[in-house]
Amino acid sequence: MASTTPARTRQTVAARKRTAAKPVGAGLDFEPIRIAADDDVEEERVPLFYIGDTEYTIPKDIPPGVALQYLRTAGEMGEQFAAPVLLTRVLGPDAYEALESSRALTDDQLQRIIQIVVDLSLGRGEKKEGKATTR
């Protein structure tokens, strides 16, 4: 009695191996993106404002995740509710509380601080490295 399974040929075995050997994402025009662990990222901070002689700083390079959080919160609740979340995350709770409790802070100063943080977080801040290039 003849077998009902097809005979294995070198060609079918080779085809099966080629199919199995394809890595995940094969045929796509990109490689997986590797993001460093947070422990591997050093954060350089720069002064944003002073209250008296006390310096309050922000990260020189604000991570894109901050912008994503701000945009999500603004979309869900509105910009007026997203600003405190953004300021707390960028300034840190101590600097935010210092602004909150300052009796000398003017409305113009607060608006300027908020605008700087929003612009830097969304990538609209001034860069001194040179002109942007388009690709």
C-alpha positions in Angstrom: 0.0 0.0 0.0 1.4 3.4 -1.0 1.7 6.2 1.5 -0.8 9.1 1.2 1.8 11.7 2.4 3.8 13.4 -0.2 7.4 12.4 -0.5 9.8 14.8 1.0 12.1 16.3 -1.5 15.1 18.4 -1.0 13.2 21.3 -2.5 10.2 21.1 -0.1 12.5 20.7 2.9 14.5 23.8 1.8 11.3 25.8 1.3 10.1 24.9 4.8 13.5 26.0 6.3 13.4 29.3 4.4 9.9 30.0 5.7 10.8 29.1 9.3 14.0 31.1 9.2 12.3 34.5 8.6 12.8 36.8 11.5 9.8 38.6 13.0 9.0 41.7 10.9 10.7 40.2 7.8 9.8 42.0 4.6 9.3 45.3 6.4 11.4 48.3 5.6 12.6 49.0 9.2 14.5 47.4 12.0 13.2 47.3 15.6 13.9 50.5 17.5 16.0 50.0 20.7 15.4 52.6 23.5 17.9 52.8 26.3 16.8 52.0 29.8 16.0 55.0 31.9 19.0 54.2 34.2 21.3 54.7 31.2 20.2 58.3 30.5 21.8 61.1 32.3 19.7 64.2 32.7 21.3 67.6 32.4 19.3 70.4 33.9 19.4 74.1 33.3 17.9 77.0 35.3 14.4 78.2 34.4 13.6 80.6 37.2 14.7 81.8 40.6 12.6 82.6 43.6 14.8 84.9 45.7 18.2 83.2 45.4 16.8 79.7 45.0 17.4 78.2 41.5 14.8 76.0 39.9 15.8 73.9 36.9 14.3 71.9 34.0 15.8 69.2 31.9 18.0 70.5 29.1 16.4 67.9 26.8 12.8 67.1 27.8 11.9 63.5 26.9 9.3 63.1 24.1 7.1 61.0 26.6 6.4 64.3 28.4 4.9 65.8 25.3 2.8 62.6 24.8 1.5 62.8 28.3 0.7 66.5 27.9 -1.1 66.0 24.5 -3.1 63.1 25.9 -4.2 65.1 29.0 -5.0 68.1 26.9 -7.1 66.0 24.6 -9.0 64.4 27.4 -9.4 67.3 29.8 -8.3 70.5 28.0 -5.1 72.5 28.1 -5.9 74.3 31.3 -5.8 70.9 33.1 -2.8 69.6 31.2 -0.6 72.5 32.1 -0.3 71.6 35.8 0.5 68.0 35.0 3.2 69.1 32.5 4.7 71.7 34.9 4.8 69.2 37.8 6.5 66.6 35.6 9.1 69.0 34.0 9.8 71.2 37.0 9.4 68.5 39.7 7.0 68.7 42.7 9.3 71.0 44.8 9.6 73.7 42.1 5.9 73.5 41.2 5.0 73.9 44.9 7.4 76.9 45.2 5.6 78.6 42.3 2.3 77.7 43.7 3.1 79.3 47.1 5.0 82.3 45.8 3.3 85.6 46.7 5.7 87.5 44.4 5.0 85.6 41.2 3.2 87.7 38.7 0.7 86.5 36.1 3.1 87.5 33.3 5.9 85.5 34.9 3.7 82.4 35.3 2.5 82.6 31.7 6.1 82.9 30.5 7.2 79.9 32.5 4.2 77.8 31.3 4.9 78.9 27.6 8.6 78.0 27.9 7.9 74.6 29.3 5.1 73.8 26.8 7.3 75.0 23.9 10.3 73.0 25.0 8.2 69.9 25.7 6.6 70.0 22.3 9.9 70.6 20.5 9.2 74.2 19.7 12.0 75.6 21.8 15.0 77.3 20.3 17.9 75.1 19.3 21.3 76.6 19.0 22.9 73.7 17.2 22.2 75.0 13.7 19.5 74.9 11.0 17.1 72.0 10.8 17.3 69.8 7.8 14.5 68.1 5.9 14.7 64.7 4.4 
